[in-house]
Amino acid sequence: MNRLKKELLEWGQAIVITIIIFSIYNYFFATTTVYNTSMYPTLVEKDMLFMAKRVDYQPGDIISFKSELTLTARDYESLNFIQKILHHEGERKNLIKRIIAGPGDSIEVADGIVKVNGEIIDEPYISTVTTKSAYYEKIPEGMYFCMGDNRSVSYDSRELGLIPEADFIGKVVFRFMPLSKIGNVD
């Protein structure tokens, strides 16, 4: 009986420690997978990314956030077995975009030019001409203007509007798959 009690206690301790480690990890970190081409060439489909939560977000950061778009039946069918366990049809879709401007900034997107606070910004990471237009005289606290690097196909703040920081999942910091491209994400 004493041996059974000791073994149950050890199992209980292992389970509690696992739950604590898992909870801490989920509080500070997250992972995601790229499912479209809106961040090409910086990120491509099937890239798997490691993200930091609870960070200070800055223009230029690549972030993932919960959008108002929902996961369709077609989206759900494209998920792998594990993803299907974690997600369900109709839930809010996660998008990955780059922060272009933040609280207090002005933003103007017109004629293929992006200006933040009246200055044309240098964007060596974009792969296509910036289409569509947008204008915000002053971005409110807690809100961000985000766009994909592949501007001609990206569904972003030009259509979605400003993104609330409350919907941010995390800042992309590291690509861990595919192994041939493992490393920091700029």
C-alpha positions, 0 to 999 in steps of 0.5 A: 500500500505504501508503494502505491501511495508513493507512486501516486504521489510521484505521478501527481507531482509530475502532472502538476509540474507539467500543468504549471510549465504548460501554463507558463509557456502559454502565457508568454509564448505561442506558435503559428503556421503561415497559411497564405502568401500575404507576407511573401517574401518574408514568410511563405506558406507552411512556415512555422513560427514562434511568437512572444506574447506580452511584448512592447509592439513597434512599427516593423514588428510582424504580429499575429492577431485574431481577425473578424474573419472566420474559419470556413469549412474549406479552411478547416479541411486544409488543416492537419489532424492536430490543428483540427483538434485545436480549431473549429469552423466558424472561429475567428481567423488568425492573420499575420501582418507587419505593424506599419504605424501605432498609437499617436501616429498618422498614416496615409496610403495613396498612389503606392506610397506609404507615409507615417507622420508625413514621412515616406517610409522605407519598405525593403521587405515588400514584394509588390506595389502598394495598392488601395488607399487608407488615411488616419489622422491620428491612430488611437491608443491601443490600435495599430495599422498593419499590412502584409508584405505582399501588398497586392494580395494582403487583406489588412488594415486597408480593408479591416481598419485598425487592429486592436492590441487586445486582439494580438496573439504575439510578435513573431520572433523565430521561424522553426520550420522548415529546418532549411530556413530556421532562424530569426524573422526580420 
